[in-house]
């Protein structure tokens, strides 16, 4: 007997959420591996969607680029600017020998997919490694990632049910016709409220203002990340980035808000909340 969509979603969540939380909590190589899985699979899904628009992104070079960007945020082998210059040179030379589709489309799709996913995923590593490897100090990065994930899940749920109950005004009809302004407001409010609650439970090392800012980032930037991924999917003519996760769609679908929020949170932690 086949499971219903909701049953599949619940079963996958029961299995996946503890693994994700454990990787975030322990950090180090475990979190690096988790982010690599998320980023590389997301790039493959982006590559597959680009194919629907006759954009032949360079899969091997893009994979390598995402891999290097994420790993370098952990080991700090070289300066990012040098890699970006070298990557563009190698990618451009490789395109000379492909003779497949439009070179402009191919280069654009590869660069967007690599830097969007690779740099944003690398920001997650930077957040997790922000605090020194000293006893409970190192756990702080894990608590932040877990808290942001929880706020995103709460925000998505509130936006979904708030939109069903009260949604009357379309948010971006050409991008996602089912999303409403009312649902977005519900998501925003619950993102902020959830971060306030999380501050009381685990984020006592952060100020109230920092936690509220995190909630605002999740409620705005996170939802924008979801809309931008929806824009890409609609342009590619697909409902989900893939069917890899039963009942949930693809990896890119599940982590689009986290990827888009990560660099903004990192900038805030690095330059504002010092």
VENSULZI-V869583 format. One record per residue. RES is the residue in three letters. D_CENTER is the distance of its C-alpha to the mean C-alpha in Angstrom with 2 decimals. Layout:
BEGIN
RES;D_CENTER + RES;D_CENTER
END
This chain:
BEGIN
UNK;33.76 + UNK;30.26 + UNK;27.75 + UNK;26.62 + UNK;23.05 + UNK;22.74 + UNK;24.34 + UNK;21.95 + UNK;18.92 + UNK;20.73 + UNK;21.82 + UNK;18.46 + UNK;17.11 + UNK;20.25 + UNK;19.70 + UNK;15.99 + UNK;15.48 + UNK;18.24 + UNK;16.97 + UNK;13.51 + UNK;15.47 + UNK;18.04 + UNK;15.83 + UNK;14.35 + UNK;17.98 + UNK;19.76 + UNK;17.39 + UNK;19.00 + UNK;18.96 + UNK;17.58 + UNK;14.25 + UNK;14.35 + UNK;15.03 + UNK;12.24 + UNK;9.62 + UNK;11.90 + UNK;11.98 + UNK;8.29 + UNK;8.29 + UNK;11.82 + UNK;11.65 + UNK;8.86 + UNK;11.28 + UNK;14.15 + UNK;13.03 + UNK;12.61 + UNK;16.00 + UNK;17.52 + UNK;16.72 + UNK;18.18 + UNK;21.25 + UNK;21.98 + UNK;22.67 + UNK;24.81 + UNK;22.43 + UNK;22.91 + UNK;20.09 + UNK;21.25 + UNK;19.53 + UNK;21.22 + UNK;20.80 + UNK;17.17 + UNK;16.53 + UNK;18.63 + UNK;16.97 + UNK;13.44 + UNK;15.35 + UNK;17.39 + UNK;14.81 + UNK;12.98 + UNK;16.44 + UNK;18.03 + UNK;15.91 + UNK;17.50 + UNK;20.97 + UNK;21.43 + UNK;23.70 + UNK;23.91 + UNK;23.12 + UNK;20.04 + UNK;22.28 + UNK;24.59 + UNK;22.02 + UNK;20.72 + UNK;24.37 + UNK;25.25 + UNK;22.31 + UNK;23.36 + UNK;26.97 + UNK;26.46 + UNK;24.30 + UNK;26.95 + UNK;29.78 + UNK;28.28 + UNK;28.05 + UNK;31.81 + UNK;32.53 + UNK;30.34 + UNK;32.32 + UNK;29.90 + UNK;28.94 + UNK;28.28 + UNK;27.64 + UNK;25.99 + UNK;23.59 + UNK;22.92 + UNK;22.34 + UNK;20.17 + UNK;17.89 + UNK;17.69 + UNK;17.11 + UNK;14.38 + UNK;12.46 + UNK;13.22 + UNK;12.62 + UNK;9.57 + UNK;7.65 + UNK;10.15 + UNK;10.50 + UNK;7.10 + UNK;6.77 + UNK;10.37 + UNK;9.91 + UNK;8.81 + UNK;12.08 + UNK;13.95 + UNK;13.29 + UNK;14.41 + UNK;17.34 + UNK;18.31 + UNK;21.25 + UNK;24.20 + UNK;24.91 + UNK;27.65 + UNK;27.99 + UNK;26.12 + UNK;24.71 + UNK;22.21 + UNK;21.03 + UNK;19.91 + UNK;16.64 + UNK;16.00 + UNK;17.14 + UNK;14.80 + UNK;11.61 + UNK;13.31 + UNK;14.42 + UNK;11.19 + UNK;9.94 + UNK;13.41 + UNK;13.40 + UNK;10.42 + UNK;12.34 + UNK;15.51 + UNK;14.44 + UNK;13.50 + UNK;16.78 + UNK;18.82 + UNK;17.76 + UNK;18.66 + UNK;21.98 + UNK;22.82 + UNK;22.48 + UNK;24.70 + UNK;27.26 + UNK;27.51 + UNK;25.65 + UNK;28.13 + UNK;26.61 + UNK;24.02 + UNK;20.94 + UNK;20.32 + UNK;22.68 + UNK;22.19 + UNK;18.43 + UNK;18.27 + UNK;21.85 + UNK;21.21 + UNK;19.25 + UNK;21.65 + UNK;22.07 + UNK;23.48 + UNK;20.47 + UNK;18.20 + UNK;20.76 + UNK;20.81 + UNK;17.06 + UNK;17.48 + UNK;20.56 + UNK;19.27 + UNK;16.19 + UNK;18.82 + UNK;21.30 + UNK;19.07 + UNK;18.31 + UNK;22.09 + UNK;22.87 + UNK;20.51 + UNK;22.22 + UNK;25.49 + UNK;24.43 + UNK;22.52 + UNK;21.55 + UNK;25.21 + UNK;24.71 + UNK;22.82 + UNK;24.71 + UNK;24.62 + UNK;23.55 + UNK;20.50 + UNK;19.37 + UNK;20.16 + UNK;18.19 + UNK;15.08 + UNK;15.86 + UNK;16.41 + UNK;13.13 + UNK;11.29 + UNK;14.02 + UNK;13.90 + UNK;10.93 + UNK;8.55 + UNK;11.01 + UNK;11.30 + UNK;7.76 + UNK;8.88 + UNK;12.17 + UNK;11.28 + UNK;9.81 + UNK;13.01 + UNK;15.02 + UNK;14.19 + UNK;15.05 + UNK;18.15 + UNK;19.30 + UNK;19.04 + UNK;20.92 + UNK;18.78 + UNK;17.82 + UNK;14.91 + UNK;12.98 + UNK;15.22 + UNK;17.30 + UNK;16.22 + UNK;15.64 + UNK;18.81 + UNK;18.51 + UNK;14.73 + UNK;14.28 + UNK;11.87 + UNK;9.00 + UNK;7.02 + UNK;8.49 + UNK;7.62 + UNK;3.92 + UNK;3.70 + UNK;4.93 + UNK;3.64 + UNK;2.21 + UNK;5.28 + UNK;7.12 + UNK;7.29 + UNK;9.86 + UNK;11.79 + UNK;12.21 + UNK;13.28 + UNK;15.67 + UNK;17.08 + UNK;17.71 + UNK;19.23 + UNK;21.37 + UNK;22.06 + UNK;22.05 + UNK;24.27
END
